[in-house]
Amino acid sequence: MQDHLLYYTATDQQTGEVLLSRQDKVIIIRRPGDEAIIVDHSDGTRITTDYKYDKNDTTESNRMRFVTIECSGYATVQFTSADSSCTTFFGTGSRVFAHPSGVYVASAFSGPELAIDSKGNVAYITEPTAEFINGLCEIQPFDDLPDEYFKNGMYLMTHNSENVFKHVDANGTKFEISSSSIETITMQEERQFPTMELQRFFNINENGTGEELLCHDDVIRYIQSAEVNPATAVIVDPIPENPDVKNITGEISP
């Protein structure tokens, strides 16, 4: 079928660009200078293939190929041949970067970026750079990152390791929260602060009622201390709707 497809070509004598218009309303433009190819389809989709060199190495082996797909009303998608990565650009200026290693990076028009690795670890980066993001893609998972990576204002949050939160500030002070809700602050001279009280969290319902979310260990310690207090009565009632769940009430005598 391709041999019977009619087309005509036109050449710009000044720029050397060649335009090819096909019978199926596909228009192809070839630029001889940078070897870029622009393909316009009848539905408004444009596919652009161009090449760029590494700014530190302009040899042919370091030439990178970019394929950009655009269409009015849709996000723009760009593929990079150097690392097989993909970036989606939205009209608001935000973008989502996807790397074959399993790393996804979401960012707004400017400012901080949010990176997620293949294990679900989340890194919030306040001062992102292209070199820094490339480094994150090479180290998997994020909980193996050395402390120097945190100098770009990175906050690491995990759910499958011993520490669920980690941050190192500009002075080298390390902040960590363990999965057992123990907060640790370590200075560069390895001076360690005692455990600090964590924030309290509440769940507010639409009808105005609410509940406090408590740590299991904190509840056990409170019940144990209440049971040995002669002025406190601990009442345990099973919940009829769910026999496996019990309601525990502590009453303090006046």
N, C-alpha and C positions, 0 to 999 in steps of 0.2 A: 504493500500500500504506500510505503514511503517513496518508492520510485515514481509513483503517479501523482504525487502531491505537487501542485503547481506553486511556484514562488517567483519573486523577482528580487534583485539586489540593486542597491544604490550606494555609491561611495562618495564621501565628503573629500574633496580634493585637498582641502587645507589641513584637516585633522587626520585624515586617513581612516576615519571610522566607516565601517561597512554596515549598512542596514539591509536586513533580509526580511521580506514580508511574505508570509505563507498564505496559501489558500484557506486554511482553517483559522485565519485572523490572528495568528501568532506572529509577533514581531520580534526579531532578534537583532541586537546591536553589538558589534564587536569593536572594542577600542584597542588599537595596536600598541599604544604606549605602555599601558599597564596590563594588557592582555585581559581586561575585564570583559565579561559577557553579560548583557542585560536581556532578559526574555520577558516580554509582556504578553500575557494571555488574554483571551477575549472576555473573561469574567473579571478582569481588573487585577489579577494576581501578577506580581512582578517578582522574578527570581534573578538576583544579581550575584554573579561569581567574580570576585576580585582577589588580588594577591597583595600581601604586605610582607615586608622584611622585618626581622628583629632589629630594633634600634641599635643594638650593639654588634650585630653581625649581618651584613648585607650579602653574604654569599648565597648562591642558588640553593644550597642544602637547607638554609634557614628561611626560605620563602614559605609563608603561611597562606593557605587558601581559606577564604571566607565565603560562605553561601548564605545570602540574606533573602528571606521570603517575606513579601509585603502584600497586603491587600486592604483596601479601605474598609473600616469597620472591624478589623481584627488586629490582634497584637502582632508585632513584628518578631520573627524568629530568625536567629543567626547561628549558623553552625561553623565551628572552627576545626580545620583539619589537623592542626598541630597536636591537640590533645583530645580531639573528638568531643569537645564540650559543646553545650548549647545554651544560648541566652535568649530569653523572651523579654521583649521591651513593650511596655504598656503606655497608653496615651498620657497617663498621669506623670510619667517620668520614672515610675518604679520599674524594677526588672527582677527576673528570677534566673539565676545561673545554675546549670546542672552539669556535673562532672561525672565521667564514667566510673570514678572511684566510689560513687554513691553520695557525694557531697552536694547539697543544695544551698544556695545563698540567695536570700531575698533582701532587697534594698529599696529604699525610697529614692527620690530625685537626688538627694544629697544627705549626708549624715551617716548614722550608724547602719550596720548590716547585721542580719541574722543568718547564721550558718548552721546546717543540720547535717550530721554525718550518717553513715550507713547503719549505725546502731541506735540512732535516735537521740544522740547527745546534741545539745544546743549550745552554740557559742554566740554571745552578743558582743559585737565588736564596735566600739565607739569611734575608733580612728582607723578605718580600713584602707588598705592599699592593694593594688593588683598583685604585688609581690607577696604580700601577706596571705591573701586568699589562695594564691597558687601553692604556698607552703602548706596551708591547711589541707589542700587536696592530696598532698603527698604523704601526710601522716594520718594513719587510721588506727584506732578511733581517736577522737579528740581527748579522751581521758589519759592518753599517753603523751600529750603535748608537754614539752619542757617549760619551765617557768618563764624563759625569755619570750615566749610567744604572748604572754599576758601583758607585755609592755605596751602594746597597742590599745590598751584599755579594754581587754577582753574579759568577759564574765562567762564562765563555763557552768552549765547545768546538765546533770546526768540523772538517770534513773536506774542504772544497772551496774553501778560501781559503789565502792565504799563511801566515797564523798559525793554528795549530790550537788554541791556548789563549790566553786573555787574562783578566786580572784587574787591577783598580785598587783598592788598599786605601784606608782612610780618610785616610791622609796624602798621597794622590795618587800614590803609587809604582805604576808600571805594570809588570806581569809578563806576558811574552809568550813563547810557544814557537812557532817557525816549523815549517813542514812538513819542513824539512831538519834538525830536531832541535837547533836553536840556541836557547838560552834567553837572553832579554834582560831586564834590569831597568833601568827608567828612572825617575829621580827627577824631581820637579817642576822642578828647575833644569836638567833635561836632562842631568844627569850620568849616564853609562852605565857599567855594570859589565861586565867581560869575560865571555866565554862560560863557563858553569858546566857541570860534568859531570852528565849526566842519570842517573836511577836505572836499575838493571839489572832485566830482567824474565826470568822462567824459566817454563817449562811443565812441570808435574809430572804424570806419567802414573799410572794406577791401580796399575801394578806396581812403583812406586817409582822408576822411571827418570825422567830429565828432560832438558830441553834449554834452553839460554839463547837468547833471541830477540835477535839482533844487528842493528844498522843496517847497511845495505849499504855505506855510505861507510866505516864503522868497519872492516868486514871487508876492504875493498880496501886501506885504509891499513895494516892489520896484515900482509897478505900482501906488500905492496910492501916494507915494512921487513924482513920475514923473508927475502925473496929476496936482499936486499943484505947480509944478515948471514952471514958465512962459517961461523958455528957452527950455522946453522939449515938444515935440509933441508925443502923444500916438496914434498910428494908429492900429485899430482893423479890421482885414480882415478875413472873413469866408473861410475855405478851401473847394474848390468845391468837392473834393473826399469824404469829411466827413463833412457834414453840422453841426454836433454837436461839432466840434473842430474849434477853432478860433486861428488865428495867430496874436500875439501882438508885435508891433514894437515900440521902443522908439527912436525918433530922437532928437538930441540936436542941437540947433541953434548955429552957430559959433559966 
